Amino acid sequence: MYCRRMDKNSGFLVSYSYCATSDECLKDAWNYINRDCEAGWLGGKSYELETCNPDPITCPEEFISSESLYGSYLN
């Protein structure tokens, strides 16, 4: 997600590309003629959160507090 963030926030003449084979993010990959990527360089903006295969986590439906769960705060 670093590469996606950097590419989205980059300026007009700067781009970040990601190589899935080597898990590498490269600034201005078009400048590196001999820097090959087996899967091919893809723009950082093209990646979405689903690419990382996140685990879905849901919140509990109901939470009931009690005095035993209450913590004491000491300054």
N, C-alpha and C positions, 0 to 999 in steps of 0.2 A: 504494500500500500504506500510505501515511501515513494516509489517511482511515480505512482499515480498522482500523489500530492504534489511532488516537485514539478511534474509536467503541467499540471493544472495551474500552478502558481507561477510558472516561468514567464518570461517576457516574450517579445515578438521574435527575436532571433535565437532563442534558446529552446532546446527540446530535450526531453529525457526519454530514453528507450529502454525496454526491458527484454531480457533474454531468459526464457523459461528454462532452457537447458542448463545454463550455468547459474541461474538465480541471481543475475547481475543487472544492476541499473546503471546506465551509462549516459553521461551528459554529452549531447551532440554526437551521437554514434555515427552519423554520416561523415564526420571528420576522420574516423579511424578506418582506413581502407582495409587493413589486414586483420581487423577484429571481427572474426566470423562468429556467427551464432547458428548452430544446427537447426534450431526451430525458427530462426529468423527474428530479427529485431522488430518488436512491436512498440508502438507509441504508448507511453505511460498512461495517457488519457483513456485508452481503450480498455483498461482493466476495471472490473467491477468487484465488489466485495465477494460475490459468489465464486470468483476465481480462487480465492483462498480457502474454500470449503469450510466456512465457519460452522461451529456446532450451534444449532438453535437452542436457546435457553429461554424458558418462559418463567414468568413471575408466579409465585403461588397465588391461588385464587383468593384466599382469605387469610389475613394475619390477625391474630388476637394477641394483644400484649398482656403481660402480667407483671406483678411486682418482682418476680424472680428473674425476669429478663431485663429489669431496669438496672442500668449501671450507675456507679457513682463517679462524679467528676471532681478531680482534685487539681487545683491550679497551683 
